[in-house]
Amino acid sequence: MNDQKRAYIYAGLAIFFWSTVATAFKIGLRYLNPQLLVMYACLTSFLLMLLIVISQNKLKKLLNYSVSDYSNSLILGLMNPFLYYLILFKAYSLLPAQVAQPLNMVWPIVLVFLSGTFLGQKIGLRSYVALFISFAGVMFISSQGDFLGFGNSNTLGLILAVGSSLIWSFFFIFNIRDKRDVELKLLLNFFFATLFIVGLNLVTGNFKIPELKGLLAAVYIGFFEMGFTFLFWLKALKYSKSSDLISNMVYLAPFLSLIFIHYILGESIFATTFIGLILIVAGILYQKIPFKNRKPN
């Protein structure tokens, strides 16, 4: 098997599991509140990454890290997974999965504008057009089937779902500057996030032994939203001749997700959800894909 085929297999695995996690979120939230779901998922991811790092004989490298390195990991862990998933899971608890999932996808557009501010990158007209297209998609999805208004919408849920993309974008910017080993960074992120979420649950008296179904959902999320799937995607990028050959495949995930949401959760998919999702993806692709004879902004 050549490397490009391996890349497609790893990318396919990542996309499949990413397309299932919105359903897993909603199932987990039937049995656990957002704080507990984050705690058990983070703990699962931490233990998973610890095993991976030990198997790679990298654990001793942590002894060479400076106070600054650990401080960076503490801040990154605070942002993601701690704050990011607390906000995202709360949004999922207030909205149908078919609404929360695509609204969370606008982060690539948000990232462009934050990069202009924090990384000094130029923002061109094309980026503003992409923002307008994706924003139109957000409006369609937010209407939840009501073309004439937002009577079916939970305002707080909508704000949190879109706001989670802001947290992710800030995390992406700070993380991209950190050139340390990926697995070790993930391990420390999950370690500090687990400390934060355990502390929050202790302070709020929120500890609870979950029902088996809730625990299984949290473990699944820890494995395939936060853990293995990210490593699958890194493998795909490693084996692919060009990242462009697989990077846009990730936008298949939200459409596949609607299938799981419909058949497992039993949600009737709104026409506005499908239209809005197409617009959001179109805006992102318009921003990302360079046109011939034209420099991308």
TAPELIN-V136685 format. One record per pair of residues at least 6 apart in sequence whose ideal C-beta (glycine too) atoms are under 8 Angstrom apart, sorted by the first residue. I is the first residue (numbers start at 1). J is the second residue. Records with the same first field share a line. If there is no record, write none. Layout:
# TAPELIN-V136685
I = J + J
This chain:
# TAPELIN-V136685
3 = 239 + 240 + 241
4 = 239 + 240 + 241 + 245
6 = 235 + 239
7 = 235 + 236 + 237 + 238 + 239 + 240 + 241 + 245 + 246
8 = 236 + 246
10 = 232 + 233 + 235 + 236 + 239
11 = 232 + 233 + 236 + 240 + 246 + 249 + 250
12 = 249
13 = 229 + 232
14 = 229 + 230 + 232 + 233 + 236 + 250
15 = 249 + 250 + 252 + 253 + 256
16 = 256
17 = 224 + 225 + 228 + 229 + 232
18 = 224 + 225 + 229 + 250 + 253 + 257
19 = 252 + 253 + 254 + 256 + 257 + 259 + 260
20 = 224 + 257 + 260
21 = 220 + 221 + 224 + 225 + 257
22 = 92 + 97 + 100 + 101 + 257 + 260 + 261
23 = 97 + 257 + 260 + 261 + 264 + 265
24 = 217 + 220 + 221 + 224 + 225
25 = 37 + 88 + 89 + 92 + 97 + 100 + 217 + 221
26 = 92 + 97 + 261 + 265
27 = 213 + 217 + 264 + 265
28 = 37 + 41 + 214 + 217 + 218 + 220 + 221
29 = 37 + 89 + 92 + 93
30 = 213 + 214
31 = 210 + 211 + 213 + 214 + 217
32 = 40 + 208 + 210 + 214 + 217 + 218
33 = 93 + 206
34 = 85 + 86 + 89 + 90 + 92 + 93
35 = 86 + 197 + 200 + 201 + 204 + 206
36 = 201 + 206 + 207 + 208 + 210 + 214 + 218
37 = 85 + 89 + 214 + 217 + 218 + 221
38 = 81 + 82 + 85 + 86 + 89 + 197
39 = 194 + 197 + 198 + 201
40 = 210 + 214 + 215 + 218 + 219 + 222
41 = 81 + 85 + 218 + 219 + 221 + 222 + 225 + 226
42 = 81 + 82 + 85 + 190 + 193 + 194 + 197 + 222 + 226
43 = 194 + 222
44 = 218 + 219 + 221 + 222 + 223 + 226 + 227
45 = 81 + 186 + 190 + 222 + 223 + 226 + 227
46 = 187 + 190 + 191 + 193 + 194
48 = 222 + 223 + 227 + 228
49 = 183 + 186 + 187 + 190 + 227
50 = 59 + 187
52 = 183 + 187 + 231
53 = 59 + 183 + 184 + 187
56 = 183
58 = 181 + 183 + 184
61 = 181 + 184
62 = 184 + 188
65 = 180
69 = 180
70 = 188
72 = 174 + 178
73 = 185 + 188 + 189 + 191 + 192
74 = 192
75 = 174
76 = 171 + 174 + 175 + 178 + 185 + 188 + 189 + 192
77 = 188 + 189 + 190 + 191 + 192 + 193 + 196
78 = 192 + 193 + 196
79 = 167 + 170 + 171 + 174
80 = 167 + 168 + 171 + 189 + 193
81 = 189 + 190 + 193 + 226
82 = 192 + 193 + 196 + 197
83 = 167
84 = 164 + 167 + 168 + 171
86 = 197
87 = 160 + 163 + 164 + 167
88 = 100 + 104 + 160 + 161 + 164
90 = 157 + 160
91 = 100 + 103 + 104 + 157 + 158 + 160 + 161 + 164
92 = 100 + 161
93 = 157
94 = 100 + 154 + 156 + 157 + 160
95 = 103 + 154 + 157 + 158 + 161
96 = 144 + 261 + 267
97 = 257 + 261 + 265 + 267
98 = 141 + 258 + 261 + 262 + 267 + 269 + 270 + 273
99 = 141 + 142 + 144 + 153 + 157 + 158 + 161 + 273
100 = 157 + 161
101 = 254 + 257 + 261
102 = 137 + 141 + 254 + 273 + 276 + 277 + 280
103 = 138 + 141 + 142 + 158 + 161 + 162 + 165
104 = 161 + 162 + 164 + 165 + 168
105 = 165 + 254 + 277 + 280 + 281 + 284
106 = 134 + 138 + 162 + 165 + 280
107 = 165 + 166 + 168 + 169 + 172
108 = 284 + 287 + 288
109 = 127 + 130 + 131 + 134 + 283 + 284 + 287
110 = 165 + 166 + 169
111 = 169 + 172 + 173
112 = 121 + 123 + 127 + 130 + 131 + 287
113 = 123 + 127 + 131
114 = 166 + 169 + 170 + 173
115 = 121 + 173
116 = 122 + 123
118 = 173
119 = 173
122 = 297
123 = 297
124 = 297
125 = 297
126 = 286 + 287 + 296 + 297
127 = 287 + 297
129 = 286
130 = 283 + 284 + 286 + 287
131 = 283
132 = 283
133 = 279 + 280 + 282 + 283 + 286
134 = 279 + 280 + 282 + 283 + 284
135 = 283
136 = 276 + 279
137 = 275 + 276 + 277 + 278 + 279 + 280 + 281 + 282 + 283
138 = 162 + 276 + 280
139 = 276
140 = 272 + 273 + 275 + 276 + 279
141 = 272 + 273 + 276 + 277 + 280
142 = 150 + 153 + 158 + 276
143 = 149 + 150 + 152 + 153 + 272
144 = 150 + 152 + 153 + 270 + 272 + 273
145 = 152 + 270 + 271 + 272 + 273
146 = 152 + 272
147 = 272
175 = 185
178 = 185
182 = 234
183 = 231
186 = 230
190 = 226
200 = 206
201 = 207
210 = 218
233 = 250
236 = 246
237 = 243 + 246
240 = 246
247 = 288
248 = 285 + 288 + 289
251 = 281 + 284 + 285
254 = 277 + 281
255 = 277
258 = 269 + 273 + 274 + 277
261 = 267 + 269
262 = 268 + 269
288 = 296
290 = 296
